[in-house]
Amino acid sequence: MYCGNCLRDNALVMALRRMGHDVLMLPLYLPLTLDESDQSAAHPVFFGGINVYLDHHWPAFSKTPGFVRRWLASRPLLRFAAGRAAKTQPEQVGDLTLSMLRGELGRQTRDLDELTAWLQSQPRTDVIILSNALLVGMARQLKRRLGARIICHLGGEDSFLDALPESYRHACWQTLAERARELDLLLAPTRYFANLMGGRLGIPPHQIDIVPNGINLDGYEEPATLADPPVLGFFTRMSREKGLDLLVKAFIRVRQRGKAATLTLKVGGSSGPSDEPLVSDLKAILASANLSRDVSWHPNLPRDAKISFLKSLSIFSAPAVYGEAFGLYVVEAMAAGVPVVQPDTASFPELIEATGGGLLCRPNPESLADAIERLALDSPERRRLGTSARKAAFEQFSASAMARAVMKVIQKVPVKP
């Protein structure tokens, strides 16, 4: 499946390289699944998912010869293993999460030593940016052995940690808070998430900078035409967490009211084995409402097809029901010039206020249906909001803007002697 953090990181590295900076991007656990060129393709996968699992459950495995571990961390084998699995379930990996957060004190010490030794063999590393706070266990050893400044992105860790078994949840949050204090700086994509994580980790505000996520705007040069009759769209992971079931319920309500009788729905995004039951259930619900012919499904599209999908819409909504730290999919729709309808929760009010590119509603089917119906019946309003959304996306949420903001932040962190 596509990972928002991976898409962000890949776009950031690409933009930094275009600016002339020397950047290494190292994949952890699995090869990256991206819809654009992989900026990490030339480098090994560290903390390979198979090795990490075996290190944790079979301590003697840490003595395995290096060539065996390298084979188990090869990209083809990891892709094969990942392709046969569903998403990681927090309730099944509490002990492994705690071990990773403990870094050199956990069971993945060999994985950490391999990563550190490889980095020591490369030209001097000045700054290391961790993709998310679940990787902070690495920071102590990386800082000690490499002398690098350590910066860490924040983004969505709270929902994962809160879903851990109770027996591990408190210890993981406590360990994360302790290790986070050793970082030089944290980056949050929105003020909402900075305040949330700062409060939960006990991190003072001056140690968390706001750097909005950005996207690669190649391919978005021509805006959507905002088709009429209107087309409602969804494009992110096809899951309850992202609000797909809520959107389908709202769509059915709009159609049953009869005012926007020509509105259709297009559903796109990543869909893996764990998402298939929900998709099947929703198709059955739509069939019972006699709306199957008015809904089309577009799973796992490549980048060009994704952009074409977004440009074919008139309205976008992905009403995520958890505390979304940012919502890269919202910015992608805005960059295509499509107005959005999002819940008035988590990061969404911040994005709408910054862009003027959409409407907010309560996170329930009736309120969502009201906002969608309003835009479906008002084409001038759709065009106005879409124009504002696109302008803000290009000015504030490009990969180049993100890269400039990251470099500005890096320059604030003093170099250690």
C-alpha positions, 0 to 999 in steps of 0.5 A, a space after each residue: 500500500 502507499 504510505 503518506 510518509 514515504 510519499 512525503 519523504 521521497 518528494 522532499 529528497 527529490 526537491 532537496 537534490 534539485 536544490 543541490 544538496 547531497 542527500 541519502 534516502 534509506 528505506 527501512 523495513 520494506 522497499 518503498 511503494 511509490 507512484 514516482 521515481 524511488 529516491 532510495 533505489 540505489 541503497 540497501 534496505 535496513 532493518 529489513 522486516 524479516 530480520 527485525 521479526 526474527 531478531 525479536 522472536 528468536 534472539 539467536 538469529 542475531 548471530 546469523 552470518 551477514 550474507 543470510 541477513 542480506 539475502 533476507 533483506 533483499 528487495 525482491 524477497 521483501 516485496 514478495 513477503 509484503 505482497 502476501 500480507 495485510 497491514 501491520 496490526 498494532 494489537 499484534 506488535 506491542 512488544 516489537 514496537 517497545 523493543 524498537 523504541 528502546 533502540 540499542 537496549 532492544 532486540 534489534 541491536 544488530 540491525 542498528 549496528 548494521 545501519 550505523 556501520 554503513 553510514 560510517 562508511 559513507 561521507 560524513 553525515 551532518 543531519 539525519 531526519 527520521 521519518 517518524 517518531 517510532 524510529 527515535 530509538 535509533 537516535 542515541 546511537 546515531 548521534 553518538 557514533 556519527 556526531 550528526 544532528 537528529 531531527 524527527 518528523 511527527 505524523 500519525 504516531 498517536 493513533 498507532 500507539 493508542 491502538 497497542 495492547 494496554 500492557 504495552 501502550 503506556 511503556 511505549 508512550 513513556 519510552 517515546 517521550 524519554 527518547 524524544 527529549 534526546 532529539 535536536 528538533 521535531 517537525 510537525 506538519 500542522 499546529 494541531 499535531 504539534 500541540 497534540 504530540 507536544 502535550 503527550 510527550 512533554 516537549 516544549 513548543 520551541 522544540 517543535 517546528 511546523 513544516 507542512 507536508 508538500 507534494 511533487 507538482 509535476 503533472 498538476 500543471 493543468 487544473 481540473 475542469 470540474 465536470 458538470 454533472 458533478 463527480 464526487 471523489 475519494 482518493 486515499 486508502 480504502 478504509 474506515 479510518 479514512 472515512 470511506 464508509 462515511 462518504 458512501 453513506 453521505 453519497 447515498 443520502 444526497 442521491 436519495 434526497 433527489 436534488 443532486 440526482 446526477 451526482 456520481 461517485 468515484 473511489 480510488 486509492 490503495 486497496 490491500 487484502 485487509 481493505 477488501 472486506 470493507 469494499 465488498 460490504 460497501 458495494 453491497 450497500 450501494 447495490 441495495 440502494 440501486 446506486 451501483 452503476 453510479 459508483 466506479 472503483 479505481 484501486 492502486 493507480 499509478 501516479 499519472 492515472 491518479 492525477 487524471 483521476 483527481 482532475 476528473 472530479 468536481 468535489 473531493 472528500 476523504 472524511 477521515 475519522 481519526 486524528 489526521 495529522 495532515 492529510 496529503 490526499 487533501 493537498 493532492 486534490 487541491 493541487 488539481 483544482 478540486 474543492 474539498 469537503 472535510 470534517 471539522 476535526 484534527 488537521 482539516 480546519 487548519 488546511 481549509 483556513 490556510 487555503 480557502 479551498 473547501 467546506 467543513 462539516 460535522 463528522 457524520 453522514 447527514 452533515 457531510 451530505 449537506 456540504 456535498 449537496 451544497 457544492 453539487 448544486 452550486 457550480 460557481 462556488 465549486 469553481 471559486 473554491 477550486 481556484 483558491 485551493 489550487 493557488 494555495 497548494 502551489 504556493 504553500 504545499 509544494 515539495 519545493 516549499 517543504 524543502 526550503 522550510 526544512 533547510 531553514 529549520 536545519 540551519 537553526 540547529 547548532 552544529 555540535 563540536 
